Amino acid sequence: MFRALPVTALRTFESSARHLSFKSAADELAVTPAAVSHQVRSLEEWLGVALFERLPRGVKLTAKGEQLFQSLHSALLEMAQATSSVRILPSTGKLTVTVPPSFAAFWLIPRLDRFYARHPDIQLRLDTSADTVDLQQDASIDVAIRYGDAAHAGLHVEARMAETFSVYGAPALIDADASAVPPALITVAWRDAAVYHAAWQAWCDKAGVDWLRSGVTWRSYAEELYAFQAAIAGQGLVLASSIMVGETARIGLLKEWRPGFSVAGGSYAALCVPGRERHPPVRAFFAWLAEEWAGAQESGNQAFGAQSGEQVEK
């Protein structure tokens, strides 16, 4: 049944398609770029279709090439997981998770001790690059946690955690006079700064204050970490995600101004390539993450699942 399959050529094609580079595929497979090109060409002749469009710099998948890559990548991943589940090795499980830096710092890392305690045999590596990783192309990443309510076509979505936005400040600043105009409003320079300003406007409208029309001072920071530090230092009030501010507020470094007034934000999703959710370390991480997110919902720090109202996108 499988005797006629050109296994070497298929494996070479998968690597070339994942990297979109014959040279990178050659490095991964420890062969020459010419050998990669030969294998791909022989596969195209066997199939009777072009799989790549050769460009002056690099290659691009054709529609048929993309179709074959999606199926082949999933199949090879399942084969790797199947062999790894029965192979006798003294090594421990490894797990690589890509996550936004702010989410890692404010939410994930403070909770990881519970994951380590439950799964001491799993070696977890966090990739906190701000760049979005293409899970279909980068097989070194097991799980991605991403912000936004996109459909994430072609990926397995394990769960979502929704957020709300409220205003926080240093306890001393808020306790002094919660009705006064703050010394400054702290803003985060997202990709679209107007979106964050609109969130401030939505919150002010809901809370019944006219700060944005009173000539209030603005302080802008490129990262939420710096904005939080400025708020903790008493330099003003920050509009913060319930997900990000949870631990900081719990230990008393920040306090909510006018509790109960909030606007809905976006959500975080846990993702992987279809089939990878069955890999034991990934399955263990997803199960732990779902418990943590559910526990956060019960504690009231953030909502889990469905959300309503206006949404804020970073």
C-alpha positions as CSV (number, residue, x, y, z in Angstrom):
1,M,0.0,0.0,0.0
2,F,2.8,2.5,0.9
3,R,5.5,0.8,-1.1
4,A,5.4,3.3,-3.9
5,L,5.5,6.4,-1.7
6,P,8.6,8.5,-2.2
7,V,9.2,8.9,1.5
8,T,12.6,10.7,1.2
9,A,11.2,13.2,-1.3
10,L,8.1,13.8,0.8
11,R,10.2,14.5,3.9
12,T,12.5,16.8,1.9
13,F,9.4,18.7,0.6
14,E,7.9,19.1,4.0
15,S,11.2,20.7,5.3
16,S,11.5,22.9,2.3
17,A,7.8,24.0,2.5
18,R,8.1,24.7,6.3
19,H,11.2,26.9,5.8
20,L,10.2,28.2,2.4
21,S,13.9,27.7,1.6
22,F,15.8,24.9,-0.1
23,K,19.0,26.0,1.7
24,S,17.4,25.9,5.2
25,A,15.9,22.5,4.4
26,A,19.4,21.3,3.3
27,D,20.8,22.5,6.6
28,E,18.1,20.7,8.6
29,L,18.5,17.5,6.7
30,A,22.3,17.6,6.5
31,V,22.4,17.4,2.7
32,T,23.2,19.9,-0.1
33,P,20.8,22.4,-1.5
34,A,21.2,20.6,-4.9
35,A,20.1,17.4,-3.3
36,V,17.0,19.1,-1.9
37,S,16.2,20.6,-5.2
38,H,16.6,17.2,-6.9
39,Q,14.3,15.5,-4.4
40,V,11.6,18.2,-4.8
41,R,11.8,18.1,-8.5
42,S,11.5,14.3,-8.5
43,L,8.4,14.6,-6.3
44,E,6.8,17.2,-8.6
45,E,7.4,14.9,-11.6
46,W,5.9,11.9,-9.6
47,L,2.8,14.0,-8.7
48,G,2.6,15.7,-12.1
49,V,2.1,19.1,-10.5
50,A,4.3,22.1,-9.5
51,L,4.7,22.4,-5.7
52,F,6.9,25.5,-5.6
53,E,7.1,28.7,-7.6
54,R,10.8,29.4,-8.0
55,L,11.5,33.1,-7.2
56,P,14.7,35.2,-7.7
57,R,15.1,34.9,-3.9
58,G,13.6,31.8,-2.4
59,V,10.6,29.8,-3.2
60,K,6.8,30.1,-2.8
61,L,4.3,27.3,-2.4
62,T,1.7,26.8,-5.2
63,A,-1.9,26.1,-4.2
64,K,-1.2,22.4,-4.7
65,G,2.0,22.7,-2.7
66,E,0.2,24.3,0.2
67,Q,-2.5,21.6,0.1
68,L,0.2,18.9,0.3
69,F,2.2,20.6,3.0
70,Q,-0.8,21.0,5.3
71,S,-1.6,17.3,5.1
72,L,2.0,16.1,5.1
73,H,3.1,18.2,8.0
74,S,0.2,16.9,10.2
75,A,0.9,13.3,9.2
76,L,4.7,13.6,9.9
77,L,3.9,15.2,13.2
78,E,1.6,12.4,14.2
79,M,4.2,9.8,13.1
80,A,6.8,11.6,15.3
81,Q,4.5,11.6,18.3
82,A,3.5,8.0,17.7
83,T,7.1,6.7,17.7
84,S,8.0,8.9,20.6
85,S,5.2,7.5,22.7
86,V,6.6,3.9,22.4
87,R,10.3,4.6,22.1
88,I,12.2,3.7,25.3
89,L,14.2,6.7,26.3
90,P,15.5,7.8,29.7
91,S,14.9,11.5,28.8
92,T,12.2,13.7,30.1
93,G,9.5,15.5,28.1
94,K,10.2,18.9,26.6
95,L,7.8,21.7,25.9
96,T,8.3,25.0,24.1
97,V,5.7,27.7,24.5
98,T,5.7,31.0,22.7
99,V,3.9,33.8,24.6
100,P,3.7,37.6,24.6
101,P,6.2,39.1,27.0
102,S,3.7,41.0,29.1
103,F,1.5,37.9,29.5
104,A,4.5,35.9,30.5
105,A,5.7,38.4,33.1
106,F,2.3,39.3,34.6
107,W,0.3,36.1,34.4
108,L,2.1,33.0,33.3
109,I,5.4,33.0,35.2
110,P,3.9,33.8,38.6
111,R,1.8,30.6,38.3
112,L,4.4,28.3,36.8
113,D,5.5,26.9,40.2
114,R,2.2,25.0,40.3
115,F,2.9,23.5,36.8
116,Y,6.5,22.5,37.8
117,A,5.2,20.9,41.0
118,R,2.7,18.8,39.1
119,H,5.0,17.9,36.2
120,P,8.6,17.9,37.4
121,D,9.5,15.7,34.4
122,I,8.6,18.3,31.8
123,Q,11.3,20.7,30.7
124,L,9.4,23.9,29.8
125,R,11.0,26.6,27.7
126,L,9.3,30.0,27.2
127,D,9.8,31.9,24.0
128,T,8.8,35.5,24.9
129,S,9.7,37.2,21.6
130,A,7.3,39.9,20.6
131,D,7.3,38.5,17.0
132,T,4.4,36.2,16.0
133,V,5.6,32.7,15.3
134,D,4.0,30.7,12.4
135,L,3.3,27.4,14.0
136,Q,2.8,25.7,10.7
137,Q,6.3,26.7,9.7
138,D,8.2,26.4,13.0
139,A,8.0,22.9,14.3
140,S,10.2,23.7,17.3
141,I,7.2,25.5,19.0
142,D,4.7,23.3,20.7
143,V,2.2,25.8,22.0
144,A,1.4,29.4,21.3
145,I,-0.6,31.8,23.5
146,R,-1.8,34.7,21.5
147,Y,-3.9,37.8,22.0
148,G,-6.9,38.7,19.9
149,D,-10.2,37.2,18.8
150,A,-9.0,35.9,15.3
151,A,-10.3,32.6,14.1
152,H,-6.7,31.1,13.9
153,A,-7.5,29.2,10.8
154,G,-5.7,25.8,10.5
155,L,-4.8,25.7,14.2
156,H,-6.2,23.7,17.1
157,V,-7.7,26.2,19.7
158,E,-7.7,24.7,23.2
159,A,-9.2,27.5,25.2
160,R,-9.7,31.2,25.5
161,M,-9.4,33.6,28.4
162,A,-11.2,36.9,28.1
163,E,-10.3,40.2,29.8
164,T,-11.8,43.4,31.0
165,F,-10.1,46.8,31.4
166,S,-10.3,48.9,34.6
167,V,-8.4,51.8,36.0
168,Y,-5.7,51.2,38.7
169,G,-3.3,53.3,40.7
170,A,-1.0,53.2,43.7
171,P,-3.1,52.6,46.9
172,A,-1.8,55.8,48.4
173,L,-2.8,57.9,45.4
174,I,-6.3,56.4,45.3
175,D,-6.9,56.5,49.1
176,A,-5.9,60.1,49.2
177,D,-8.9,61.3,47.1
178,A,-10.5,58.9,44.7
179,S,-12.8,61.7,43.3
180,A,-10.0,64.1,42.3
181,V,-8.5,64.5,38.8
182,P,-5.4,62.2,38.8
183,P,-2.0,63.7,38.3
184,A,-1.7,61.9,35.0
185,L,-3.2,59.2,32.9
186,I,-0.8,56.5,31.8
187,T,-1.2,55.0,28.3
188,V,0.5,52.1,26.5
189,A,1.6,52.7,22.9
190,W,0.0,49.6,21.3
191,R,0.3,49.2,17.5
192,D,-2.8,51.4,17.2
193,A,-2.6,54.1,19.9
194,A,-6.0,55.4,19.0
195,V,-7.5,52.1,20.2
196,Y,-6.1,52.5,23.7
197,H,-7.3,56.1,23.8
198,A,-10.8,55.0,22.7
199,A,-10.7,52.5,25.6
200,W,-9.9,55.3,28.0
201,Q,-12.8,57.3,26.6
202,A,-15.2,54.3,26.9
203,W,-14.1,53.8,30.6
204,C,-14.5,57.5,31.4
205,D,-18.0,57.6,29.8
206,K,-19.0,54.6,31.9
207,A,-17.5,56.0,35.1
208,G,-19.0,59.4,34.6
209,V,-15.8,61.4,34.6
210,D,-14.6,64.0,32.1
211,W,-10.9,63.6,32.5
212,L,-10.2,63.5,28.7
213,R,-11.8,66.9,28.3
214,S,-10.1,68.5,31.3
215,G,-6.6,68.8,30.0
216,V,-5.2,65.9,32.0
217,T,-1.5,65.1,31.6
218,W,-0.7,61.9,29.6
219,R,2.3,59.7,30.2
220,S,3.0,57.1,27.4
221,Y,5.1,53.9,27.6
222,A,5.9,51.4,25.0
223,E,5.4,48.3,27.2
224,E,2.7,47.5,29.8
225,L,5.5,46.6,32.2
226,Y,6.8,50.2,32.3
227,A,3.2,51.5,32.5
228,F,2.5,49.4,35.5
229,Q,5.8,50.4,37.2
230,A,4.8,54.1,36.7
231,A,1.4,53.5,38.2
232,I,2.9,51.6,41.2
233,A,5.3,54.5,41.7
234,G,2.2,56.8,42.0
235,Q,2.8,58.7,38.8
236,G,-0.8,58.4,37.6
237,L,-3.6,56.0,36.8
238,V,-3.3,53.2,34.3
239,L,-6.0,51.5,32.3
240,A,-5.1,47.9,32.8
241,S,-6.2,44.4,31.7
242,S,-7.7,42.3,34.4
243,I,-5.5,39.5,33.3
244,M,-2.3,41.5,33.5
245,V,-3.0,43.3,36.7
246,G,-4.4,40.4,38.7
247,E,-1.3,39.4,40.7
248,T,-0.1,43.0,41.1
249,A,-3.4,44.0,42.6
250,R,-3.7,40.9,44.7
251,I,-0.4,41.7,46.5
252,G,-1.5,45.3,47.0
253,L,0.8,47.2,44.7
254,L,-2.1,48.5,42.7
255,K,-5.7,49.3,43.6
256,E,-8.7,49.7,41.4
257,W,-10.2,53.1,41.1
258,R,-14.0,52.9,41.3
259,P,-14.4,49.1,41.4
260,G,-17.1,47.8,39.2
261,F,-16.5,50.1,36.3
262,S,-14.8,48.3,33.4
263,V,-14.9,47.8,29.6
264,A,-14.5,44.5,27.8
265,G,-11.2,43.7,26.1
266,G,-10.0,40.9,23.9
267,S,-9.0,37.4,24.8
268,Y,-6.0,35.1,24.9
269,A,-6.1,31.7,23.2
270,A,-3.9,28.6,23.6
271,L,-3.1,27.2,20.2
272,C,-1.1,24.4,18.6
273,V,-0.9,22.6,15.2
274,P,-3.7,20.1,14.9
275,G,-2.6,16.7,16.3
276,R,0.0,18.2,18.6
277,E,-2.6,18.5,21.4
278,R,-2.2,14.7,21.9
279,H,1.5,15.0,22.6
280,P,1.8,14.3,26.4
281,P,3.6,17.5,27.5
282,V,1.2,19.6,25.4
283,R,-1.8,17.8,26.8
284,A,-0.5,18.3,30.3
285,F,0.1,22.0,29.8
286,F,-3.3,22.5,28.2
287,A,-5.0,20.7,31.2
288,W,-3.1,22.8,33.7
289,L,-3.8,26.0,31.8
290,A,-7.5,25.3,31.7
291,E,-7.6,24.8,35.4
292,E,-5.7,28.0,36.0
293,W,-8.0,30.0,33.7
294,A,-11.1,28.5,35.3
295,G,-9.7,29.3,38.8
296,A,-9.0,32.9,37.7
297,Q,-12.7,33.1,36.6
298,E,-13.9,31.9,40.0
299,S,-11.7,34.3,41.8
300,G,-13.2,37.2,39.8
301,N,-9.9,38.4,38.3
302,Q,-11.0,37.7,34.8
303,A,-13.8,36.1,32.8
304,F,-13.3,32.8,31.1
305,G,-15.0,32.1,27.8
306,A,-17.8,34.3,26.5
307,Q,-17.6,38.0,26.8
308,S,-19.8,41.0,26.0
309,G,-19.6,44.7,25.5
310,E,-17.1,46.9,23.6
311,Q,-13.8,45.2,22.8
312,V,-10.3,46.5,23.0
313,E,-7.7,45.1,20.6
314,K,-4.0,45.4,21.2
